[in-house]
Amino acid sequence: MLRAAIAKDVPAIVRKLKALALAGDTTAARLLLERTMPPLKAAELPVPLALPDGSLAEQGRAVLVAAGAGQLAPMQAAQLLAGLGALAKLIETDELAARVAALEQRHGNP
């Protein structure tokens, strides 16, 4: 109901806020910018990064080197490292399951 009540006045309100902002009213400027401009974030486009064949530690090191050289945004590097960490846990779980299955088979416990 409130939106409907002020809908016809919105253009005038926006013009007034703009005038106040241009006159130096930082609160009006902030309100306008917060409502109309998306916040700046690290680049959300994927950045191609060829990880080396080898251990997860070597791949993690390559991510850190790329971040240090400015080839990756810090958030992208953090996401890649988190992915490598999750992959390490999956590999560890698979290896443990295989070892338990081998032990059970060896000792006659299916």
C-alpha positions as a LaTeX table, in Angstrom:
\begin{tabular}{lrrr}
\hline
Residue & $x$ (\AA) & $y$ (\AA) & $z$ (\AA) \\
\hline
Met1 & 0.00 & 0.00 & 0.00 \\
Leu2 & 2.83 & 2.37 & 0.84 \\
Arg3 & 4.43 & 1.85 & $-2.58$ \\
Ala4 & 1.17 & 2.61 & $-4.29$ \\
Ala5 & 0.68 & 5.72 & $-2.18$ \\
Ile6 & 4.06 & 7.24 & $-3.13$ \\
Ala7 & 4.49 & 5.77 & $-6.63$ \\
Lys8 & 3.49 & 8.97 & $-8.41$ \\
Asp9 & 5.94 & 11.00 & $-6.29$ \\
Val10 & 8.99 & 8.75 & $-6.80$ \\
Pro11 & 10.38 & 10.66 & $-9.80$ \\
Ala12 & 10.23 & 13.94 & $-7.88$ \\
Ile13 & 11.83 & 12.33 & $-4.83$ \\
Val14 & 14.66 & 10.95 & $-6.93$ \\
Arg15 & 15.22 & 14.33 & $-8.57$ \\
Lys16 & 15.35 & 15.99 & $-5.11$ \\
Leu17 & 17.81 & 13.37 & $-3.82$ \\
Lys18 & 19.96 & 13.91 & $-6.89$ \\
Ala19 & 19.94 & 17.67 & $-6.40$ \\
Leu20 & 20.88 & 17.27 & $-2.73$ \\
Ala21 & 23.66 & 14.84 & $-3.61$ \\
Leu22 & 25.05 & 17.17 & $-6.27$ \\
Ala23 & 24.95 & 20.00 & $-3.72$ \\
Gly24 & 27.22 & 17.99 & $-1.43$ \\
Asp25 & 24.77 & 16.08 & 0.78 \\
Thr26 & 26.72 & 12.88 & 1.34 \\
Thr27 & 23.77 & 11.08 & 2.93 \\
Ala28 & 21.66 & 11.68 & $-0.16$ \\
Ala29 & 24.57 & 10.63 & $-2.38$ \\
Arg30 & 25.10 & 7.45 & $-0.40$ \\
Leu31 & 21.41 & 6.58 & $-0.49$ \\
Leu32 & 21.24 & 7.08 & $-4.25$ \\
Leu33 & 24.39 & 5.09 & $-4.91$ \\
Glu34 & 23.48 & 2.24 & $-2.57$ \\
Arg35 & 20.08 & 1.86 & $-4.20$ \\
Thr36 & 21.13 & 2.16 & $-7.82$ \\
Met37 & 24.72 & 0.90 & $-8.17$ \\
Pro38 & 25.79 & $-2.64$ & $-7.29$ \\
Pro39 & 28.68 & $-2.81$ & $-4.83$ \\
Leu40 & 32.11 & $-3.35$ & $-6.32$ \\
Lys41 & 33.28 & $-6.91$ & $-5.90$ \\
Ala42 & 36.22 & $-8.92$ & $-7.06$ \\
Ala43 & 35.93 & $-9.92$ & $-10.67$ \\
Glu44 & 33.31 & $-12.62$ & $-10.93$ \\
Leu45 & 34.39 & $-13.80$ & $-14.34$ \\
Pro46 & 36.44 & $-16.97$ & $-14.22$ \\
Val47 & 40.14 & $-16.49$ & $-14.76$ \\
Pro48 & 41.81 & $-19.36$ & $-16.59$ \\
Leu49 & 44.54 & $-20.90$ & $-14.49$ \\
Ala50 & 46.37 & $-24.01$ & $-15.58$ \\
Leu51 & 47.19 & $-25.98$ & $-12.46$ \\
Pro52 & 50.24 & $-28.20$ & $-12.72$ \\
Asp53 & 49.91 & $-31.95$ & $-12.88$ \\
Gly54 & 51.17 & $-33.21$ & $-9.57$ \\
Ser55 & 50.26 & $-33.16$ & $-5.93$ \\
Leu56 & 47.53 & $-31.07$ & $-4.39$ \\
Ala57 & 50.24 & $-29.17$ & $-2.51$ \\
Glu58 & 51.88 & $-28.22$ & $-5.81$ \\
Gln59 & 48.53 & $-27.11$ & $-7.19$ \\
Gly60 & 47.84 & $-25.07$ & $-4.05$ \\
Arg61 & 51.26 & $-23.46$ & $-4.36$ \\
Ala62 & 50.47 & $-22.54$ & $-7.99$ \\
Val63 & 47.25 & $-20.84$ & $-6.83$ \\
Leu64 & 49.15 & $-18.84$ & $-4.21$ \\
Val65 & 51.82 & $-17.84$ & $-6.72$ \\
Ala66 & 49.14 & $-16.69$ & $-9.18$ \\
Ala67 & 47.42 & $-14.67$ & $-6.45$ \\
Gly68 & 50.72 & $-13.14$ & $-5.39$ \\
Ala69 & 51.46 & $-12.16$ & $-8.99$ \\
Gly70 & 48.05 & $-10.49$ & $-9.32$ \\
Gln71 & 46.74 & $-13.03$ & $-11.83$ \\
Leu72 & 43.94 & $-14.06$ & $-9.44$ \\
Ala73 & 41.84 & $-11.95$ & $-7.11$ \\
Pro74 & 42.24 & $-12.97$ & $-3.45$ \\
Met75 & 38.65 & $-14.26$ & $-3.32$ \\
Gln76 & 39.22 & $-16.41$ & $-6.39$ \\
Ala77 & 42.40 & $-17.83$ & $-4.89$ \\
Ala78 & 40.56 & $-18.57$ & $-1.63$ \\
Gln79 & 37.81 & $-20.37$ & $-3.53$ \\
Leu80 & 40.32 & $-22.45$ & $-5.49$ \\
Leu81 & 42.21 & $-23.36$ & $-2.33$ \\
Ala82 & 38.95 & $-24.33$ & $-0.63$ \\
Gly83 & 38.13 & $-26.53$ & $-3.62$ \\
Leu84 & 41.54 & $-28.18$ & $-3.45$ \\
Gly85 & 41.02 & $-28.76$ & 0.29 \\
Ala86 & 37.64 & $-30.37$ & $-0.35$ \\
Leu87 & 39.18 & $-32.54$ & $-3.05$ \\
Ala88 & 41.91 & $-33.63$ & $-0.62$ \\
Lys89 & 39.26 & $-34.73$ & 1.89 \\
Leu90 & 37.38 & $-36.67$ & $-0.79$ \\
Ile91 & 40.58 & $-38.44$ & $-1.86$ \\
Glu92 & 41.44 & $-39.22$ & 1.76 \\
Thr93 & 37.96 & $-40.63$ & 2.38 \\
Asp94 & 38.16 & $-42.82$ & $-0.73$ \\
Glu95 & 41.60 & $-44.09$ & 0.28 \\
Leu96 & 40.45 & $-44.86$ & 3.84 \\
Ala97 & 37.37 & $-46.69$ & 2.56 \\
Ala98 & 39.54 & $-48.79$ & 0.25 \\
Arg99 & 41.94 & $-49.60$ & 3.09 \\
Val100 & 39.11 & $-50.60$ & 5.44 \\
Ala101 & 37.55 & $-52.79$ & 2.72 \\
Ala102 & 40.92 & $-54.48$ & 2.10 \\
Leu103 & 41.41 & $-55.12$ & 5.84 \\
Glu104 & 37.89 & $-56.53$ & 6.19 \\
Gln105 & 38.41 & $-58.80$ & 3.19 \\
Arg106 & 41.79 & $-59.96$ & 4.54 \\
His107 & 40.29 & $-60.82$ & 7.93 \\
Gly108 & 37.14 & $-62.43$ & 6.55 \\
Asn109 & 34.72 & $-59.65$ & 7.49 \\
Pro110 & 32.73 & $-58.76$ & 4.38 \\
\hline
\end{tabular}
